[in-house]
Amino acid sequence: MNCEFCGGKTFKKKVRKVHWLDQRLYIVDDVEAEVCAECGERYYHATTLDAIDRTLRAGRQVIKQELQVQVVAMPA
């Protein structure tokens, strides 16, 4: 596949994905993506995104760790 942004070639890779679901932020490891070799843009198949949502909603014990994150507003 070719990148929609720069035209570079993509390759399959397992990545760490930042994923929002129901106003909660998750970091999901080992997500399959197509990654552009030139600019790094990532593409996810819809079935992959659906699988992440199903896994998170199922409430199964999948948590590896919890992180505290600060949210910072840029000054006007």
KAURFEN-V404381 format. One record per pair of residues at least 24 apart in sequence whose ideal C-beta (glycine too) atoms are under 7 Angstrom apart, sorted by sequence separation. I is the first residue (numbers start at 1). J is the second residue. D is the distance in whole Angstrom. If there is no record, write none. Layout:
I J D
I J D
This chain:
10 34 4
11 35 6
28 52 6
10 35 6
10 36 5
11 37 6
10 37 7
15 42 6
8 36 5
9 37 5
8 37 5
6 36 7
8 38 3
26 56 6
8 39 6
6 38 5
21 53 6
1 34 6
3 36 4
6 39 5
10 43 7
19 52 6
5 39 6
3 38 6
21 56 5
3 39 6
5 41 5
3 41 5
